[in-house]
Amino acid sequence: MTRSTESAQSVSAAAPARSGILYAIGAYCLWGFLPIYFIILQPAGAFEIVAWRVLFSLVFCAIIVAVTRSWRALVGVLRRPRVVLIMGLAGALIYVNWQTYVIGVESGRVVEAALGYFINPIVTVFLGVIVLRERLRMTQWIAVGISILAVVVLAVGYGSLPWIALVLAFSFGLYGLVKKQVGGTVDAVSGLTLETVWLAPVAVIQLIVVGSTSGIVFGTVSTWHTIAMLGTGVITAVPLLLFAAASRRLPLIYLGLIQYFAPFIQFLVGVLLLHESMPPERWFGFSLVWLALVILTLDMVRSMRRQRRAGRVAADGCEPGGTPTADPLPE
C-alpha cells in the first residue's frame, strides 16, 4: 500500500469522527442555551410550556417520520408490547425532567438546574450500584463521595436541599437506565415519537387545567411569541437527532467529555446573563462537583484505554505472554 493510499484512507476514516464531534457539540450547545429559549416564552407558565412542548414535539416527529419514510421502523417498535411499555416509562421520566427544568428556569434557578446535569454522570454511576449491582472502582467511589459532600455544602449554601438539581439528575439518570433496556433497537425519532405519544394525554389534561385556572397564553402575546412556542417541538427534536448522529460516529469517551458543554453553558447563562447569586459556599460546592467530575473522567479515560488494549490483545488471539485467549474481549 502506497503512502498516498494510506493518507487517503486515514482522511476518510477521520471524516466521520470530525462530523461526529460537530454533531455532538451542536447538540450540547443547543441544550446549553435552552434556558434563554424558555425565558423568551414567558409569560407562559412552566406547565403550559411543557404541555405544548410535548404536543409540538409529537407533531414534529410525525413530520420527520413522514418525510424520511421511517414508518417501517416505528411500526416495528409498535409490534413489540414490552418495548412500547418501556418507552412509556421513559416518557414519564423525561416528563418529570422537562417539567422540573422549566420550573427551575422560570423560578430563576438556572444555576441549580445546571448543577443537576453536572452531577448526572455521578448519579448514573451511583444508580449502577443500586439498580444494576455494579461494582465501582476506588476512584469512582471517591468521585461519588466528593459529590455527596458537594450536595451537603450546597444544601447549606441554599438553605435547603437543591431539589431541582437532584430531581433533574436522578430523573435523567433513571431515564438512561430505562432506555438502556431497549438498547439500540429503537432509533431516536421512533423513541421520541413513542414517548410523546404516551405523554400527549397528560399534556392535553395539563392545558385544560391551565386554561381553566390561569388561562392559556399561547397565541395571545405576539406573532414571534407564538412562533417561538411552536418551535418547542423543533428545539426538542433537533438536539436529540444531532446527538443520535454523533453517537453513531464517536467513541463513548468523546461523548463523555463533550456532555459537559451543556451544563457549563447553562451555568454561564445563569451567572453572567441572569446574574444569579453565587456566594462563596456555592462556589465551593460547585468546585467539589467539578473535582468529582475530573476524577470520574480521568478514571473513564484510563478504563477505556485499558479495555482497548485488552481488545487488541484478544483480537490477536493471545495475551502479552503468548497464552491464547478463549474469546475476544469487546472494545
BASE-632002 format. One record per residue: residue number from 1; residue in one letter; chain; x, y, z of N, C-alpha, C in turn. Coordinates in steps of 0.1 Angstrom, whole numbers, plus 5000, padded with zeros to 4 digits. Layout:
N
R num residu chaine  n.x  n.y  n.z ca.x ca.y ca.z  c.x  c.y  c.z
R NUM      A      A    X    Y    Z    X    Y    Z    X    Y    Z
...
This chain:
331
R num residu chaine  n.x  n.y  n.z ca.x ca.y ca.z  c.x  c.y  c.z
R   1      M      A 5009 4988 5000 5000 5000 5000 5009 5012 5000
R   2      T      A 5006 5022 4991 5014 5034 4990 5011 5044 5001
R   3      R      A 5020 5053 5003 5018 5063 5014 5006 5072 5010
R   4      S      A 5004 5075 4997 4992 5083 4994 4979 5076 4997
R   5      T      A 4979 5063 4994 4967 5055 4997 4964 5054 5012
R   6      E      A 4975 5052 5020 4973 5052 5034 4968 5066 5039
R   7      S      A 4973 5077 5033 4969 5090 5037 4954 5092 5034
R   8      A      A 4950 5088 5022 4936 5089 5018 4927 5082 5027
R   9      Q      A 4931 5069 5031 4923 5061 5040 4921 5068 5053
R  10      S      A 4933 5073 5058 4932 5080 5072 4923 5092 5071
R  11      V      A 4923 5100 5060 4915 5111 5059 4900 5107 5059
R  12      S      A 4897 5096 5051 4883 5092 5050 4878 5086 5064
R  13      A      A 4888 5080 5071 4884 5075 5084 4882 5086 5094
R  14      A      A 4889 5097 5093 4888 5108 5103 4876 5116 5100
R  15      A      A 4871 5116 5088 4859 5125 5085 4847 5122 5093
R  16      P      A 4843 5109 5095 4832 5107 5103 4834 5112 5118
R  17      A      A 4846 5110 5123 4849 5115 5136 4847 5130 5138
R  18      R      A 4853 5137 5128 4851 5152 5128 4837 5156 5127
R  19      S      A 4829 5149 5118 4815 5153 5117 4808 5149 5130
R  20      G      A 4812 5138 5136 4806 5133 5149 4808 5144 5160
R  21      I      A 4820 5149 5161 4823 5159 5170 4815 5172 5168
R  22      L      A 4813 5176 5156 4805 5187 5153 4790 5185 5157
R  23      Y      A 4785 5173 5154 4771 5169 5158 4770 5170 5173
R  24      A      A 4779 5164 5180 4779 5164 5195 4779 5178 5200
R  25      I      A 4788 5186 5195 4790 5200 5200 4777 5207 5197
R  26      G      A 4771 5205 5186 4759 5212 5182 4747 5208 5192
R  27      A      A 4746 5195 5194 4736 5190 5203 4737 5196 5217
R  28      Y      A 4749 5196 5223 4751 5200 5237 4750 5215 5238
R  29      C      A 4754 5222 5228 4753 5237 5228 4739 5241 5227
R  30      L      A 4731 5234 5219 4716 5238 5219 4710 5235 5232
R  31      W      A 4713 5224 5238 4708 5221 5252 4713 5231 5262
R  32      G      A 4725 5236 5260 4731 5246 5269 4723 5259 5269
R  33      F      A 4718 5263 5257 4712 5276 5256 4696 5275 5258
R  34      L      A 4691 5263 5262 4677 5262 5264 4671 5271 5274
R  35      P      A 4678 5275 5285 4672 5284 5295 4668 5297 5288
R  36      I      A 4676 5302 5279 4673 5315 5272 4660 5313 5264
R  37      Y      A 4659 5302 5258 4647 5299 5250 4634 5299 5258
R  38      F      A 4635 5292 5270 4623 5292 5278 4620 5305 5285
R  39      I      A 4630 5313 5288 4627 5326 5293 4620 5335 5283
R  40      I      A 4624 5333 5270 4617 5341 5259 4602 5337 5259
R  41      L      A 4598 5325 5263 4585 5320 5262 4576 5326 5273
R  42      Q      A 4582 5333 5283 4573 5340 5293 4565 5350 5286
R  43      P      A 4553 5353 5291 4547 5350 5304 4540 5336 5304
R  44      A      A 4542 5328 5295 4536 5314 5296 4543 5307 5308
R  45      G      A 4535 5300 5315 4540 5293 5327 4546 5280 5324
R  46      A      A 4553 5274 5333 4561 5262 5331 4552 5250 5326
R  47      F      A 4540 5249 5332 4531 5238 5329 4525 5239 5314
R  48      E      A 4522 5251 5310 4518 5253 5297 4529 5251 5287
R  49      I      A 4541 5256 5290 4553 5254 5281 4555 5239 5279
R  50      V      A 4556 5231 5289 4559 5217 5288 4548 5210 5280
R  51      A      A 4535 5214 5283 4524 5207 5275 4525 5210 5260
R  52      W      A 4528 5222 5257 4529 5225 5242 4542 5218 5237
R  53      R      A 4552 5218 5245 4565 5211 5241 4562 5196 5237
R  54      V      A 4554 5190 5245 4551 5176 5243 4543 5175 5229
R  55      L      A 4533 5183 5228 4524 5181 5216 4531 5185 5203
R  56      F      A 4539 5196 5204 4546 5201 5192 4558 5192 5188
R  57      S      A 4563 5185 5198 4574 5175 5196 4568 5163 5188
R  58      L      A 4556 5159 5193 4549 5148 5186 4546 5152 5171
R  59      V      A 4541 5164 5169 4538 5168 5155 4551 5169 5147
R  60      F      A 4562 5174 5153 4575 5175 5145 4580 5161 5142
R  61      C      A 4579 5152 5152 4583 5138 5149 4575 5131 5138
R  62      A      A 4562 5134 5138 4554 5128 5128 4558 5133 5114
R  63      I      A 4561 5146 5113 4566 5152 5101 4579 5145 5096
R  64      I      A 4588 5144 5106 4601 5137 5103 4599 5123 5098
R  65      V      A 4590 5115 5105 4587 5102 5101 4581 5101 5086
R  66      A      A 4572 5111 5084 4566 5111 5070 4576 5115 5060
R  67      V      A 4585 5125 5062 4594 5130 5052 4605 5119 5049
R  68      T      A 4610 5113 5060 4621 5103 5059 4615 5089 5056
R  69      R      A 4602 5087 5056 4595 5074 5054 4600 5064 5063
R  70      S      A 4600 5068 5076 4605 5059 5087 4594 5051 5094
R  71      W      A 4582 5050 5087 4571 5043 5093 4574 5029 5096
R  72      R      A 4582 5022 5088 4585 5008 5090 4592 5006 5103
R  73      A      A 4602 5015 5107 4609 5014 5119 4599 5016 5131
R  74      L      A 4591 5026 5130 4581 5029 5140 4571 5018 5142
R  75      V      A 4566 5012 5131 4556 5001 5132 4563 4989 5138
R  76      G      A 4576 4987 5135 4583 4976 5140 4584 4976 5155
R  77      V      A 4586 4988 5160 4586 4990 5175 4573 4988 5181
R  78      L      A 4562 4993 5174 4548 4992 5180 4544 4978 5181
R  79      R      A 4550 4969 5173 4546 4955 5173 4553 4947 5185
R  80      R      A 4560 4955 5193 4567 4948 5205 4562 4955 5217
R  81      P      A 4552 4949 5224 4545 4955 5235 4554 4958 5247
R  82      R      A 4564 4950 5249 4573 4952 5260 4581 4965 5258
R  83      V      A 4586 4967 5245 4593 4979 5242 4584 4992 5243
R  84      V      A 4572 4990 5239 4562 5002 5239 4560 5006 5254
R  85      L      A 4559 4996 5263 4557 4999 5277 4569 5005 5283
R  86      I      A 4581 5001 5279 4594 5006 5284 4595 5021 5279
R  87      M      A 4590 5024 5267 4591 5037 5262 4581 5046 5270
R  88      G      A 4570 5040 5274 4560 5048 5283 4567 5052 5296
R  89      L      A 4574 5043 5302 4581 5046 5315 4592 5057 5312
R  90      A      A 4599 5055 5301 4609 5065 5297 4602 5079 5295
R  91      G      A 4590 5079 5289 4583 5091 5287 4579 5098 5300
R  92      A      A 4575 5090 5310 4572 5095 5323 4584 5102 5330
R  93      L      A 4595 5096 5329 4607 5101 5335 4612 5114 5328
R  94      I      A 4611 5114 5314 4616 5126 5307 4606 5137 5309
R  95      Y      A 4593 5134 5312 4583 5144 5315 4587 5151 5329
R  96      V      A 4590 5143 5338 4594 5148 5351 4607 5157 5349
R  97      N      A 4616 5153 5341 4628 5161 5338 4625 5174 5332
R  98      W      A 4617 5174 5321 4613 5186 5314 4606 5196 5323
R  99      Q      A 4596 5190 5331 4588 5199 5339 4596 5206 5350
R 100      T      A 4605 5198 5356 4613 5203 5367 4623 5214 5361
R 101      Y      A 4628 5211 5349 4638 5220 5343 4632 5234 5340
R 102      V      A 4620 5234 5334 4613 5246 5331 4609 5254 5343
R 103      I      A 4605 5246 5353 4601 5253 5366 4614 5259 5372
R 104      G      A 4625 5253 5371 4638 5258 5376 4642 5271 5369
R 105      V      A 4640 5271 5355 4644 5282 5347 4635 5294 5351
R 106      E      A 4622 5292 5351 4612 5302 5353 4612 5308 5367
R 107      S      A 4618 5300 5377 4619 5305 5391 4633 5311 5394
R 108      G      A 4641 5313 5383 4654 5319 5385 4664 5311 5391
R 109      R      A 4664 5297 5388 4673 5288 5394 4680 5280 5383
R 110      V      A 4685 5287 5373 4692 5281 5362 4705 5275 5366
R 111      V      A 4712 5281 5376 4725 5276 5381 4722 5263 5388
R 112      E      A 4712 5262 5395 4708 5249 5402 4705 5238 5392
R 113      A      A 4698 5242 5381 4695 5233 5370 4707 5228 5364
R 114      A      A 4717 5237 5362 4730 5233 5356 4737 5223 5365
R 115      L      A 4736 5225 5378 4742 5216 5388 4736 5202 5386
R 116      G      A 4723 5201 5383 4717 5188 5381 4724 5180 5370
R 117      Y      A 4727 5187 5359 4734 5180 5348 4749 5178 5350
R 118      F      A 4755 5186 5359 4768 5184 5362 4769 5171 5370
R 119      I      A 4760 5168 5380 4761 5157 5388 4755 5144 5382
R 120      N      A 4748 5146 5371 4741 5135 5364 4751 5123 5361
R 121      P      A 4763 5125 5356 4772 5113 5354 4775 5106 5367
R 122      I      A 4776 5114 5378 4779 5107 5391 4767 5100 5396
R 123      V      A 4755 5105 5394 4743 5099 5398 4741 5086 5390
R 124      T      A 4745 5086 5377 4744 5074 5368 4753 5063 5374
R 125      V      A 4765 5067 5378 4774 5057 5384 4768 5051 5397
R 126      F      A 4762 5060 5405 4756 5056 5418 4744 5047 5415
R 127      L      A 4735 5050 5405 4724 5042 5402 4729 5028 5396
R 128      G      A 4740 5028 5390 4746 5015 5385 4748 5005 5397
R 129      V      A 4752 5011 5408 4755 5003 5420 4742 4998 5426
R 130      I      A 4732 5007 5428 4720 5005 5435 4711 4996 5426
R 131      V      A 4709 4999 5413 4699 4992 5405 4706 4980 5398
R 132      L      A 4717 4982 5392 4724 4971 5384 4734 4963 5392
R 133      R      A 4736 4966 5404 4745 4959 5413 4759 4959 5407
R 134      E      A 4763 4970 5401 4777 4971 5395 4787 4974 5406
R 135      R      A 4799 4969 5404 4810 4972 5414 4818 4984 5409
R 136      L      A 4820 4993 5418 4828 5005 5415 4842 5004 5418
R 137      R      A 4850 5010 5410 4865 5011 5413 4866 5022 5424
R 138      M      A 4878 5021 5430 4880 5031 5442 4879 5045 5437
R 139      T      A 4884 5048 5425 4883 5062 5421 4869 5067 5419
R 140      Q      A 4860 5057 5414 4846 5061 5413 4839 5063 5426
R 141      W      A 4843 5055 5436 4838 5057 5450 4842 5071 5455
R 142      I      A 4854 5075 5452 4859 5088 5457 4851 5099 5450
R 143      A      A 4849 5097 5437 4841 5108 5430 4827 5109 5436
R 144      V      A 4820 5097 5439 4807 5097 5444 4807 5103 5458
R 145      G      A 4817 5100 5466 4818 5106 5480 4820 5121 5479
R 146      I      A 4828 5126 5470 4830 5140 5469 4818 5147 5464
R 147      S      A 4810 5141 5455 4798 5147 5451 4787 5148 5462
R 148      I      A 4787 5137 5470 4777 5138 5482 4781 5149 5491
R 149      L      A 4794 5151 5494 4799 5162 5502 4795 5175 5495
R 150      A      A 4796 5176 5482 4792 5188 5475 4778 5192 5477
R 151      V      A 4769 5181 5476 4755 5184 5478 4752 5189 5492
R 152      V      A 4759 5184 5502 4757 5188 5516 4762 5203 5517
R 153      V      A 4773 5206 5511 4778 5220 5511 4768 5230 5504
R 154      L      A 4763 5225 5493 4753 5233 5485 4740 5235 5492
R 155      A      A 4736 5224 5500 4724 5225 5507 4725 5235 5518
R 156      V      A 4737 5236 5524 4739 5247 5534 4739 5260 5528
R 157      G      A 4745 5261 5516 4745 5274 5508 4731 5279 5504
R 158      Y      A 4723 5269 5500 4710 5273 5495 4700 5274 5507
R 159      G      A 4703 5269 5518 4694 5269 5530 4684 5257 5529
R 160      S      A 4685 5249 5519 4677 5237 5517 4683 5228 5507
R 161      L      A 4678 5216 5506 4683 5207 5496 4681 5213 5482
R 162      P      A 4691 5212 5473 4689 5217 5459 4681 5207 5451
R 163      W      A 4668 5207 5454 4659 5196 5449 4657 5196 5434
R 164      I      A 4658 5208 5428 4657 5209 5414 4669 5201 5407
R 165      A      A 4681 5204 5413 4693 5197 5407 4692 5182 5409
R 166      L      A 4687 5177 5421 4686 5163 5424 4675 5156 5416
R 167      V      A 4664 5163 5414 4653 5157 5406 4658 5156 5391
R 168      L      A 4664 5166 5386 4670 5166 5372 4680 5154 5371
R 169      A      A 4689 5153 5380 4700 5143 5379 4694 5129 5380
R 170      F      A 4685 5127 5390 4680 5113 5391 4670 5109 5381
R 171      S      A 4661 5119 5376 4652 5116 5366 4659 5112 5353
R 172      F      A 4669 5120 5350 4676 5117 5337 4685 5105 5338
R 173      G      A 4691 5103 5350 4698 5090 5352 4689 5078 5351
R 174      L      A 4677 5078 5357 4668 5067 5356 4663 5066 5341
R 175      Y      A 4661 5077 5335 4657 5077 5320 4668 5069 5312
R 176      G      A 4680 5072 5315 4691 5065 5308 4691 5050 5311
R 177      L      A 4688 5046 5323 4688 5032 5327 4676 5025 5320
R 178      V      A 4665 5032 5319 4653 5026 5312 4655 5025 5297
R 179      K      A 4661 5035 5291 4664 5034 5277 4674 5024 5274
R 180      K      A 4683 5021 5284 4693 5010 5282 4686 4996 5280
R 181      Q      A 4674 4995 5285 4667 4982 5284 4663 4979 5269
R 182      V      A 4662 4989 5261 4659 4987 5247 4671 4988 5238
R 183      G      A 4682 4992 5244 4695 4992 5237 4694 5000 5224
R 184      G      A 4699 4995 5213 4699 5002 5200 4688 4998 5192
R 185      T      A 4677 4992 5198 4666 4987 5189 4656 4997 5186
R 186      V      A 4657 5009 5193 4647 5020 5190 4656 5032 5186
R 187      D      A 4653 5037 5174 4661 5049 5169 4655 5061 5176
R 188      A      A 4663 5072 5174 4660 5085 5181 4646 5090 5178
R 189      V      A 4642 5090 5165 4629 5096 5162 4618 5087 5167
R 190      S      A 4619 5074 5165 4608 5065 5170 4607 5065 5185
R 191      G      A 4618 5067 5192 4618 5068 5206 4611 5080 5211
R 192      L      A 4615 5092 5206 4608 5104 5210 4593 5104 5206
R 193      T      A 4590 5098 5194 4576 5097 5190 4568 5090 5200
R 194      L      A 4573 5078 5204 4565 5070 5213 4564 5076 5227
R 195      E      A 4575 5083 5231 4575 5089 5244 4564 5101 5244
R 196      T      A 4564 5108 5233 4554 5119 5233 4540 5114 5230
R 197      V      A 4538 5103 5224 4525 5097 5223 4520 5093 5236
R 198      W      A 4528 5087 5245 4524 5084 5258 4520 5097 5266
R 199      L      A 4528 5107 5264 4526 5119 5272 4515 5129 5266
R 200      A      A 4511 5127 5254 4501 5136 5248 4488 5137 5257
R 201      P      A 4482 5126 5262 4470 5128 5270 4473 5137 5283
R 202      V      A 4485 5135 5289 4489 5143 5300 4490 5157 5296
R 203      A      A 4496 5160 5285 4497 5174 5280 4483 5180 5278
R 204      V      A 4474 5173 5272 4461 5178 5269 4454 5182 5282
R 205      I      A 4454 5172 5292 4448 5175 5305 4455 5187 5312
R 206      Q      A 4468 5188 5310 4475 5199 5316 4471 5212 5310
R 207      L      A 4469 5213 5297 4464 5225 5291 4450 5229 5295
R 208      I      A 4441 5218 5297 4428 5221 5302 4428 5227 5316
R 209      V      A 4436 5222 5324 4437 5227 5338 4443 5242 5338
R 210      V      A 4453 5244 5330 4459 5257 5329 4449 5267 5323
R 211      G      A 4441 5263 5313 4431 5271 5307 4420 5275 5316
R 212      S      A 4417 5266 5325 4406 5268 5335 4410 5276 5347
R 213      T      A 4423 5278 5349 4428 5285 5361 4435 5298 5357
R 214      S      A 4447 5297 5352 4454 5310 5349 4451 5315 5335
R 215      G      A 4447 5306 5326 4444 5309 5312 4456 5306 5303
R 216      I      A 4453 5302 5290 4463 5298 5280 4469 5311 5274
R 217      V      A 4482 5311 5274 4489 5323 5269 4492 5321 5254
R 218      F      A 4494 5309 5249 4497 5306 5235 4488 5314 5225
R 219      G      A 4494 5321 5216 4486 5328 5206 4480 5342 5210
R 220      T      A 4483 5346 5223 4478 5359 5228 4488 5370 5230
R 221      V      A 4501 5367 5228 4511 5377 5232 4516 5384 5219
R 222      S      A 4522 5377 5210 4527 5383 5198 4529 5372 5187
R 223      T      A 4531 5376 5175 4534 5366 5165 4547 5359 5168
R 224      W      A 4557 5366 5172 4570 5360 5175 4569 5350 5186
R 225      H      A 4562 5354 5196 4560 5345 5208 4553 5332 5204
R 226      T      A 4543 5333 5195 4536 5322 5190 4545 5313 5182
R 227      I      A 4553 5319 5174 4563 5311 5166 4573 5304 5175
R 228      A      A 4578 5311 5185 4587 5305 5195 4581 5293 5202
R 229      M      A 4568 5295 5205 4561 5283 5212 4560 5272 5203
R 230      L      A 4556 5274 5190 4556 5263 5180 4570 5257 5179
R 231      G      A 4580 5265 5181 4594 5259 5179 4598 5250 5190
R 232      T      A 4590 5249 5201 4594 5240 5212 4596 5225 5207
R 233      G      A 4588 5222 5197 4590 5208 5191 4603 5207 5184
R 234      V      A 4607 5217 5177 4620 5217 5169 4632 5217 5179
R 235      I      A 4631 5225 5189 4643 5226 5198 4644 5214 5207
R 236      T      A 4633 5206 5208 4634 5193 5215 4639 5182 5206
R 237      A      A 4635 5181 5194 4639 5170 5185 4653 5172 5179
R 238      V      A 4656 5184 5174 4668 5186 5167 4681 5182 5175
R 239      P      A 4682 5187 5188 4694 5183 5195 4695 5168 5197
R 240      L      A 4683 5161 5199 4683 5147 5200 4688 5140 5188
R 241      L      A 4684 5145 5176 4688 5139 5163 4703 5141 5161
R 242      L      A 4708 5153 5165 4722 5156 5164 4730 5146 5173
R 243      F      A 4725 5144 5185 4732 5135 5194 4732 5121 5189
R 244      A      A 4720 5117 5183 4720 5103 5178 4730 5101 5166
R 245      A      A 4731 5112 5158 4741 5111 5147 4755 5111 5153
R 246      A      A 4758 5119 5164 4771 5119 5170 4774 5105 5176
R 247      S      A 4765 5099 5183 4767 5087 5190 4771 5075 5180
R 248      R      A 4766 5076 5167 4769 5066 5158 4783 5068 5152
R 249      R      A 4789 5080 5154 4802 5083 5148 4814 5084 5158
R 250      L      A 4811 5086 5171 4821 5089 5180 4822 5078 5191
R 251      P      A 4834 5075 5196 4836 5066 5208 4829 5073 5220
R 252      L      A 4825 5064 5229 4819 5069 5241 4827 5080 5249
R 253      I      A 4840 5078 5248 4848 5088 5256 4847 5102 5251
R 254      Y      A 4845 5104 5238 4843 5117 5233 4830 5123 5237
R 255      L      A 4819 5115 5237 4806 5120 5241 4807 5123 5256
R 256      G      A 4814 5115 5264 4815 5117 5278 4822 5130 5282
R 257      L      A 4831 5135 5273 4838 5147 5276 4829 5159 5271
R 258      I      A 4823 5157 5259 4815 5168 5253 4803 5171 5261
R 259      Q      A 4798 5161 5268 4785 5163 5275 4785 5174 5286
R 260      Y      A 4797 5178 5290 4798 5189 5300 4796 5202 5294
R 261      F      A 4795 5203 5280 4793 5216 5274 4779 5222 5278
R 262      A      A 4769 5213 5279 4755 5218 5282 4754 5224 5296
R 263      P      A 4758 5217 5306 4757 5224 5320 4766 5235 5322
R 264      F      A 4778 5235 5315 4787 5246 5316 4781 5259 5310
R 265      I      A 4775 5257 5298 4768 5269 5291 4757 5274 5300
R 266      Q      A 4749 5264 5305 4738 5268 5314 4743 5276 5326
R 267      F      A 4754 5271 5332 4760 5278 5344 4764 5292 5340
R 268      L      A 4770 5294 5329 4774 5307 5324 4762 5316 5322
R 269      V      A 4751 5310 5316 4739 5318 5314 4733 5323 5327
R 270      G      A 4733 5314 5337 4727 5317 5350 4735 5328 5357
R 271      V      A 4749 5327 5356 4758 5336 5364 4760 5349 5357
R 272      L      A 4763 5348 5344 4767 5360 5336 4755 5368 5330
R 273      L      A 4745 5361 5325 4734 5368 5318 4723 5371 5328
R 274      L      A 4719 5361 5336 4708 5363 5345 4712 5368 5359
R 275      H      A 4725 5368 5362 4731 5374 5374 4725 5367 5386
R 276      E      A 4725 5354 5386 4720 5346 5398 4731 5347 5408
R 277      S      A 4727 5347 5421 4736 5348 5432 4746 5336 5433
R 278      M      A 4759 5338 5435 4768 5328 5437 4777 5331 5449
R 279      P      A 4772 5330 5462 4780 5332 5473 4792 5322 5474
R 280      P      A 4802 5325 5483 4814 5316 5484 4810 5301 5486
R 281      E      A 4800 5298 5495 4798 5284 5497 4792 5277 5485
R 282      R      A 4785 5284 5476 4781 5278 5463 4793 5275 5454
R 283      W      A 4802 5285 5453 4814 5283 5445 4822 5271 5451
R 284      F      A 4823 5269 5464 4830 5258 5470 4823 5245 5466
R 285      G      A 4809 5245 5467 4802 5233 5464 4803 5229 5449
R 286      F      A 4803 5239 5440 4805 5236 5426 4819 5231 5423
R 287      S      A 4828 5237 5430 4842 5233 5429 4844 5218 5433
R 288      L      A 4837 5214 5443 4837 5199 5447 4831 5191 5436
R 289      V      A 4820 5195 5430 4814 5188 5419 4823 5187 5407
R 290      W      A 4830 5198 5404 4839 5197 5392 4851 5188 5395
R 291      L      A 4856 5188 5408 4867 5179 5412 4862 5165 5410
R 292      A      A 4850 5162 5415 4845 5148 5413 4844 5144 5398
R 293      L      A 4840 5154 5390 4839 5151 5375 4852 5148 5369
R 294      V      A 4862 5156 5373 4876 5154 5368 4881 5140 5372
R 295      I      A 4879 5136 5384 4883 5123 5389 4875 5112 5381
R 296      L      A 4862 5114 5379 4854 5104 5372 4858 5103 5357
R 297      T      A 4861 5115 5351 4865 5115 5337 4879 5108 5335
R 298      L      A 4888 5111 5343 4902 5105 5342 4901 5090 5344
R 299      D      A 4892 5086 5353 4890 5071 5355 4884 5065 5343
R 300      M      A 4874 5072 5336 4868 5067 5324 4878 5066 5313
R 301      V      A 4887 5076 5311 4897 5076 5301 4906 5064 5303
R 302      R      A 4911 5062 5315 4920 5051 5318 4914 5038 5316
R 303      S      A 4901 5036 5320 4894 5024 5319 4892 5020 5304
R 304      M      A 4888 5030 5296 4886 5027 5282 4899 5024 5274
R 305      R      A 4910 5031 5278 4923 5027 5272 4927 5013 5276
R 306      R      A 4924 5009 5288 4927 4995 5292 4919 4985 5285
R 307      Q      A 4906 4988 5283 4897 4979 5275 4902 4978 5260
R 308      R      A 4906 4989 5255 4911 4989 5241 4923 4980 5239
R 309      R      A 4932 4982 5249 4944 4973 5249 4941 4959 5250
R 310      A      A 4932 4956 5259 4927 4942 5261 4920 4937 5248
R 311      G      A 4913 4945 5242 4906 4941 5229 4916 4938 5218
R 312      R      A 4926 4947 5217 4936 4944 5207 4944 4931 5209
R 313      V      A 4947 4929 5222 4954 4916 5225 4945 4904 5222
R 314      A      A 4932 4905 5226 4923 4894 5223 4921 4892 5209
R 315      A      A 4921 4903 5201 4919 4902 5186 4931 4895 5180
R 316      D      A 4943 4896 5186 4954 4889 5181 4954 4875 5185
R 317      G      A 4945 4871 5194 4944 4857 5198 4953 4852 5209
R 318      C      A 4960 4862 5216 4969 4858 5227 4971 4869 5237
R 319      E      A 4975 4865 5249 4978 4875 5259 4992 4880 5257
R 320      P      A 4997 4891 5264 5010 4896 5262 5021 4885 5264
R 321      G      A 5018 4875 5273 5028 4865 5275 5028 4854 5265
R 322      G      A 5018 4854 5255 5017 4844 5245 5007 4833 5247
R 323      T      A 4999 4834 5258 4988 4824 5261 4976 4827 5252
R 324      P      A 4971 4818 5244 4959 4820 5236 4947 4824 5245
R 325      T      A 4938 4832 5240 4926 4835 5247 4915 4827 5242
R 326      A      A 4905 4825 5250 4893 4817 5246 4884 4825 5237
R 327      D      A 4881 4837 5241 4872 4846 5234 4877 4860 5233
R 328      P      A 4875 4867 5222 4879 4881 5221 4871 4890 5230
R 329      L      A 4877 4899 5237 4870 4909 5246 4864 4920 5237
R 330      P      A 4852 4924 5241 4847 4936 5233 4854 4949 5236
R 331      E      A 4854 4957 5226 4861 4970 5228 4851 4980 5235
